[in-house]
Amino acid sequence: MSADAVLTLNAGSSSLKLALFAGDGDRAFATGLVDRIGGAGSLRLRDASGADIAVETPEPDAFGDHAASLRTVFAALRTTFPGHEITAVGHRVVHGGPRHAAPVIVDTTVLADLAALNTLAPLHQPHNLAGIRAAMAAFSDTPQVACFDTGFHRTDDFVAEAYALPRRYHAQGVRRYGFHGLSYEWIAHELARTEPALAAGRVVVAHLGNGASMCGVHAGRSVASTMGFSPLDGLVMGTRCGQIDPGVLLYLMEAEGMDAAALSELLYRQSGLLGLSGISNDMRTLEASDASEAAEAIACFVARIRRELGGLAAALGGIDGLVFTGGIGENSARVRAAVCDGMGWMGIGIDAARNDPSDRDIGTGAVRVLVIPTNEERVIARAARMVLDRRDRGPCRTPGAARS
């Protein structure tokens, strides 16, 4: 008898992360990465212990696009795990818009809704949907479940999500959505499991990576986020600008004749750490550099985090814990130390010995400071399993369900 399995997919512009979970969606027994889609791509599979799994050498055109890459992945999975039947495919989708917050089985109507949001998250949404389309073609009878990075933040109240524009724009969907919700959902789950007293309190979570944001969480629910209508707002990121005066955009339109396409290229792909340093968008490269521009870029990254930390603590009415997660948050002792330096007035301090490399609990002050690895794939797998379990009992609803 075959064993049920849930496949999770996180499709980027030139990469595809995947994980294969046991049928309950709670244990990954294989993970994988397709790199350099559209070029000399490669597939790497690993087992639960992190050991490499041998895969057959694919054909030269196996990674020409997302569809070809997924066909290659599915063939490798069928060969490597012949005793498992994939009963659901869960997908990370960055933007759900005003209509979609809870995980949902994708049909043609949902797919059209999500495609209409491509311009709001151009670095992610089109590629997320390319992964869904390719999976639908390969597994025509298997439910495809979309899980939204915006969903966790739909508990934010009107004050937290509204822009000071005429109210008709809010009704049209122009509002602060927040992102990285799957990561925040995992951190909230882990705190509830391991630190129940802290989970019941006021926690600021810093998801720091090439994409970066922060979220104020009270009793496991989002209160406010640094990201807004699109994944551009808030913190300095790898290639994205973060917070910027709209007057700058008006100036660029008038003084340099930039149109929407040019502004999009500037703000999404040429700014952030890359633009500030002129060297790289990779924090590891900047930390290893002796150039003053690299140090200044890191300082700008840290300064914005510190400002947003104060704002989120105010939105929460205080702070009981600070959690670092994401690629930079989990791995950069330098950034963690710089964020917390001189924050004793806020009750935040860290132990240098525990920070480098890092223990889970690195704080020394009244405010707990934790480093917790994120696990978005596990959130997706659990959600996909939940949708399957409930599909015969009506639509899936969660505390973050969409509201008008």
N, C-alpha and C positions, 0 to 999 in steps of 0.2 A: 504494500500500500504506500502511495506517495505521501510525503509530509508537506503540509501547507507552509508557504513562505510569503513574506511581504517584501517587495522590492521598493527601496526609496531612491529617488533621483533628484539631484540638484544640478541643473544644467546652467552653465555659464557661457560666456561668449566663445571661449576656446577650450573649455574643460567640462568634464562631467563627473561629479562625485556620485557614488552609489553605495548602497549597503543592502545586504540580504539578511532579513530577520526571520526568526522562527515565527510560526503562525500567530502567536499571541502578540507580536510586535514589540516584545520586551527584551529580546536577546539577539544581537547581531552575530552571525557566524561567518560572515564574509564582508569585506569592504573593498572598494575599488576606486580607481581614478583613471579616466581617459584624459590625456593631456594633448595639447596642440591639435585640436580639431581643426580641419581645413588645411593641415600641413602634414608634416612627418609625425603623425600621431602615434600614441602608444597606449596600451592598457596594462595596468598593474592591479592584480588581485591579491588580497591578503586574508588569512584566516583570523579567527578570534584572538589568537595569540600575537598577531602582527607579523607572522611569518609569510613570506611570499608563496603564492600558489602558482604553479607552472601553468601557462596558457599557451596554446598553439600560436605560432607566428602567423599573424593575420595577413590577408592580401594587401597589396600596395595601396589600394583605394579604400581600405577598410575604415578610414577616419576622415573621409573627404568632407563630410558635413555631419550634422547631428543625427540625421536619419541613418546614415551609413555607420556611424559610431555606435548607435544603439543596436543596430542589427548585429554588429560584431560583439557587443557586450552580451546580448541575449544568447547568441550562439555559444559563447564561452561559458555562460552560466549553465546552459542546458548540458553541455559536455562535462563540466566540472561537478555539477550537482544534479545528476540525472534522477535522483530519488525525491526531488522537491518540485512541487507544483506552485507556481506563483499565483496566488489568489487575489492579490491587489497590488497596484503600483501607486505609491504615494509620491507626490511632487511638491517641492518647494516652489511657491509662486509669490513673488515679492509684493505685488499690489493686488488687493481684492476690491479696491474702490469702496463706494458707499453700500454696495449691494451684497458683498461677500465678505464674511468674517469667519464663520464656522467652516470646518472642512466639508467639502462637497464633492460628490461624484460628478465628473466632468462629462457634459454632453455638448452638443453643438451650440446650444444657447449659451451655456456657461463659457464655452471657449470664445464665442463672439464677444461676450461681455468683457472678458479678460483681455482680448486683443485690442479692444477700444482704449485700454489703459497703457498701451505700449509707450506712448510719448511721455508718460509720467515717470517711467522707470526704464529709460532706453538701454541702460547697461545690463539689465536683468530680464525684464518681462518678455521681450521677444524670444530670448533663448530658453527661458522657462517653458514657454508655450511650444517652442520647437521640440523640446523634450517630450512634452505631452503628446503632440501629434505623432511623433515617431513611435512612442510607446503604444498609442492607440492602433497604429498600423501593424505593429508587431504582435500585440496581444488584443485582438479585436473583441474577444469575449471577456476580457479581464477588466474589472472596474478601475478607472483612473481617478485617484482622489487628490484634489488640489488642497493644499494647506497654505495659509496666507500669513506673510510676515506682518501685515497690518492688523490682523485679527485680535491680537492680544491687547491692543491699545483702544479697542472700541468701548472700553469701560471708562475712558476719559470723559469728563463732563464737557458741557458746551464751552465754558470759559477756557478750558485747556485746548480745545480743538478749533475754536473759531478764529478767523482773521477779521480784522476791523474793516471789512468791506461791506457794501450793501448786502443785506441778509439773503437776497436772492441768489448770490453766489454760493453761500453755504448750502442752500437747498439744491443747487446744481452739482454739489459735490466738491466745491473748493473749500477744503478744510485741512486741518492737520491730522494726518493719518498715523504717523509714526511707523517705524520699520524694525527689523530684527526681532520681530515678535516671537518667532519660534525659539530663538535663543533665550529670550527673556522668560518664555514659558518654561523652558527646561530649568533655568536657574530658580524660578519660583517653586517648581516641583522639588528640586534638590534641597532647597532650604526647608521646605515643609517636611521632607523626609529626614533630614539630618540635624536641622536647627529650628525646631518648631517654635521656640520662643522668639527667635529673630524673625522667622517667617511671618509671625503675627504682627510684627512691627513695621517700621519705616526703613526701607532699604533703597539705596541708589545702586543700580547695576550699570557698569561701564563695559559695553561691548566694543572693544577696541581692536580694529584690524584695518585692512585696506579700505573697507567700509566701516565707519565708526559711529556709534550713537550711545546715548545714555538714557536710562529710564528710571523714574521714581515709582517704586512699587510699595503699596500699603496693603498688608494682609493678603499678599499674593495677587493683587490687582493693579493694573497700570493706572497711574494718576496723571503723569505727564511724561513727555518724551522730547528729546532734543531735535528729532527729525520732524518734518512737517508734511506738506502737500506732496513732496517728492523726496527721494533719498539724497537730496543735495544739502539740506539744511543742517545747522547745528555745528558739530565738531569739524575740525580739519581732518580730511581723509587722505587716502593714498593719492588719488588724482582729482578728487572733488573738493570744491572750495569750502563747503560748510557755510556758516552764517555770512551773509553779505548784504550791504545796503542796496535796496532796489534802485537807488539813485545811481549806483555804479553801472547798472545795466542800461539805464536810460542814457547815461553818458556815453557808454560804448556804442550804443545804437546811433547816437547823434554825431559823436566825434569821429568814430571809426567806421560808421556805416555797417555795423554788424547786424545780420539778420538772425532769426531764431536758430538756424542751423549752425551758424558761427558761434553764437552764444552757447549753444548746447555743447559743441566741441570744446570750447574754452572751459566751461564750468564743470563738465563731467570728466574730461580726459586730460586736460593740460594744467590743472590747478592743484590744490592740496599740497602734500609733501613734495610731489614732483615739481610743481610750479615754484614753490618757495625755495627749494634747494637747487633746482636746475640739475640735479644729480640722479635721483631715483625716487620712486614711490614706495620703496621697500624699506621699512624701519631698520631691518638688519644691516642693509647697506649704509644707511645714514649713520647708524651707531658706530659702524666700523670706520667711518670717514673722519679725516682730520680737518676737512674744509669747514670754514666758519659758516658757510651757507647751510651745511648739513645740521650743525648745532642750532642755528637760528630756526630752521624748519621744525626741529624737534621741540624747541622752546615754544613756538607758536602752537603746536599740537597740544602740548601740556597746558599752556595758558588757557586755551579754550575749554579744556576738560575741567580745570579748576573753577572757571567762571560758571560753567553749567552745573557743576557739583553744588555750588552755593545756591543757584536758582532752584534746582530740584529739591534740595533740602528745605527751602522756603515753601515750595509747593506742597511738600509732605507735612509741613508743620514740625520739622525736626528730622533727625537722622539717627538710626540705631545701627546701621550697617552699610558698608561699601563693599561691593563685589566686583572684582576684575575678571573679565572673561574675553574670549576672542583671541585671535592669533597674537596680537601685541599685548593685550591684557594678561594673557596666560604666560607669555614668554619673555617679556621685557622687564627685567628688574629695574632698569634705569628709568623707564617711564613711570612705573608704579612709585618708585622713590620720589621722583620729581613731583608727581601729582600730590603726594601726601606731605611733602616737605613744608614745614611751617604751618601745618593745619591743626596744630594742637589746640588752638582757640575753638576749633569745631569738634574737638574730642577725637581727632584722627591722628594716629601715629603708627609707624611700622618699625619692626625689628629688622635691622639690616641683615643680620645673620640668617633670619628665616626668609627674608625677601630674595636672597640670591644664593642658589637658584630660586626656589620658593617652596615653602610649606603651604598647606591649605589655609592656615590661620596665621597671618603675618602681622596683625595689629597689636599695638601696645596701649592704646587709649581707650576711652569709654565707648567709642564707636568700634564695632567689630569690623575688621578688614580681612576679607577672604579672597582667595584665588580659586575659582571653580571652573574647570573646563566645560565648555558648552557641548551640547549633543543634539543638534537640530534634527539629525536623522532619526533618532529615537522618538522624538516628539512626532515626527511625520509618520513613522511606522505605527505608533500607538493610535494616532488619529485615523489612519487608514483602517486599522482593525476595528475601531469604534464605529466608523461609518458602515462597515460591512455588517457588524452586529446589529445595527439599528435600522438598516434600510427598510426592513419589513415592518418597522414600528413607527414610521413617520420620519420627517426630516430631522437631521442631527442638529441639536441646539447646544450651545455652550454659553458660559457667562459672558463671552465676548461676542455674542451674536450681533449681526449688523442691525443698526437702527437708522431710521431716516433722519 
